[in-house]
Amino acid sequence: MIQIENISKSYEHQVALSDISFSLQKGEIVALLGVNGAGKSTLMKILSGIILPDMGSITFFGQDFHTNSLSMKKQIGYLSEDNPLYEDMYVKEYLEYVRGIYNADKMRVGEVIEQTGLQKEYKKKIRDLSKGNRQRVGIAQALVYDPLFLILDEATSGLDPNQRENLNKLLIELSIGKIILFSTHVLQDVREICSRFVLLDKGNLIADKKVNEIDSIEEIFHTLTNENNS
């Protein structure tokens, strides 16, 4: 279990997160929802160890995250929304590079190429890929060292309907042995693959519910969108 307790973060005078607390359990996919500026990216960067919170704590299966940050990071796979990749590298070359950083099993590269549907793309340079296939490379690099905790920021962005369906099936399969935090604006994906959703607004946690407990995620989300645009 990952326990997030009273996390707060500000940038100068701008509050990004305010006293956020919730937990994540192995075997579930939790959607992280909120309009732009709600604090989602800041929270994901804190949970991935990229930045530190101003206040609060994170425990990763009983261990303090920031005291043991190096060993914890080896168990985290992170796909950021901008999906930075080394464009001059070939797909397989890049995945081998990431695998080597984490000293993962050599078999993993072939496994994630198959899992993410890159069998026809792995000999190409990343710069020559379509947006959807670049996204799949980003997902593959997050999986290549078989992390326990997956943080996926807009993972289905740029994917066609068939690719999105295949990715959702993969995430459901992976969730059996992992913790997955899935940030998205595609509420259909939330309905199809997530068991819970955590909703942020202006840095505050305003809902932490099971998907089947609520009639309309869409209504809540669109209400927030209208409020923030008014």
N, C-alpha and C positions, 0 to 999 in steps of 0.2 A: 504493500500500500504506500502511496505517496500522500503525505499530509502537508497541506499548505495552510499556514496559520498566520493571520494578521499581516499579510504582505502589503506594504505601502511603497510607493515610488513617486518622486516628483522630479521634474526637470526645471530648475530654477523656481519660478513661481507657478508652474503648471503642474497640477496634480494628475498623474497618469493612472495610479492605482491607490485606492484608499481602503485599508484594513480588509483585505481579501482573504477569506478562509473557505476551503473546501478540501475534499479528499478524492483520490483516484484509486480505483481498485483494479487488480489484475483480472483480465477477462472481460473488460467492458470498453466500449468506444464512447467517449464523452465529447459531445459537440461544444465548442467554444464559440458563442454567438455574441454579436453586438455590431452596431453601426461603426463606420470609420471614426476613429478617435475615441472609441470606448475603452481602450486599454489592452486589447487582445495581444497585439504585437509585443508590448512591454512585458506582459505576463509570460508569454512564450519565451522571450529572451531571458527572463529570470529563471524559468524552469529549465532552460537548456544550459544555464551557467554562463551565458554571454555577458550579462550585466548582473550587478548585485542589487537587491532591494535596499531601500533606506531603513526599513523596519520589517520585522517578522522573521519567520523561520520556515524551512522546508525539511522534512524528514523523508528519507528514501528507504523504505523497509527498515525503519528504526534507526537509521544512521543520519546524522546531520549532514545535509547536502553540502554546505559551504565548508565544513571542516574536512570533508572527504571529497572535494569537488573533482579531483582528477579521476579517482576510481568511479565516481558517479557518472561523469561525462562519458565514460566508456560504455555505459549502459543506456545511453540516450541517442536516438536517431532523430535528426531535426531537418525538416524541409521548410525553409523560409519562403515567404511569398515571392520574393524576387528571384529565387532559385539560382544563385550564382554558380556558374560552371566554368571550367577551363576550356574555352571554345576551340583551342588549337589541338586539343587531345582527342584521340579516338575514344569512342564510348567504352569499349572494353579496357583500353589503356587507363582511362580515368577511374573506372571502377576498381581496377587492380591497384591503382595508386591509393585510393581511399582504403581498400582492404589492407594494404601494407601499413598504413598509418596505425591501424588498430590491431595489426598482427592477427587478423582473422583467418579462418580456415580458407585455403586456396580454392576449395570447392564452391565457396559462397558466390563468387563472381558469376559462374555459370548458372547457379541456382536463381540468383536475382534477375539475371537477364531473361530467364524463362518465366519467372514469376511476373515480371512487369511487361512482358510481351515485346522485348527488344531483340528478338532473334534475327530480324531482318535489318536491324539498325546498328548492331554493336561494332561493325567494321567501319562505320562512317565517322567522320569528324563531327564533334558536337555542334560546331558552327553551321553545319549543313543540314541540321535536323529541323523539322517543323516544331512549332511551339508545343504541340501535344507530346511529341517524342522527347523534346528537351525536358518536359515535365516528368515524363516517365524515367528519364535518367536521374533526375533529382530524387525521385522516390526510390530508385534502385540504390543510390548512394546512401540514403538514410537507412536502408535495410541490410547493406552488404556485410556489416559486422554483427548482424543478428541482435540488435539492442532489445532490452526489456521494455523500454519506454519510448514510444514514438510520438513526436510532436509534428503535426502536419498542418501547415498554414496554406489554405486554399489549394489543396493537393489536386483537386479535379479541374483547376483552371486550365483552359486550353485543350481539354480532352473532348473528343467527340462522344456521342452517346454510347457507342459500343465500348470505347476505352474507359469511360466513366463507370459503366456497368461492371467491366472486368476488374477495375480497381476496387470498387466497392465489395465485390466478392472476395478479393484478396484480403482486404482489411478485415472482413468478417472472419476469414480463416485465421489470420494472424492474431486476432484479438483473443483467441482461446488461451494463448500463452503470454500475452503482452498487455501493457496498458497503453491505450491510444487516446491522445488528445487531438481533436480534429476540428480545426477552425475553418469555417465555411460561411458563404452567403447563400449557398444552394440548399434551401430548406428541404427540398425533396430528398437529398442525401441524408439529412438528419433523420427524417422519417424512416428511411430504408435501412440504415445501418447502425444508428446510435441508440443506446439504451437510456442515456441521460443527456441533458444539456445544461450548460452553465451560461448564464446571460449577464453580460457586463453593459453598463451604461455610464458614461462619464467617469470611469474609474471605479465605479461601485458595482458590487455583485448584487443583482436584483432578483435573480432566480436561480435555483439549483434543483431541478426536478427530473423525474423520469419522463421519458417521451410519452409513454402511454397514460400518464396522469393528467395530461392537458389536451383540450380539444383542438386548439389552434396555436401552434408556435408562430405561424405566419401572422396572425392577428397581433400578437405581442410585438413581433419584430417590426411590422409595418407601422404600428403605433409609435414605436421609438423612432423610426425613420422620419415620420411626419413631425414628431416633436423636435427632433434635432435640426430639421430643415426649416422650421417655422421661425 
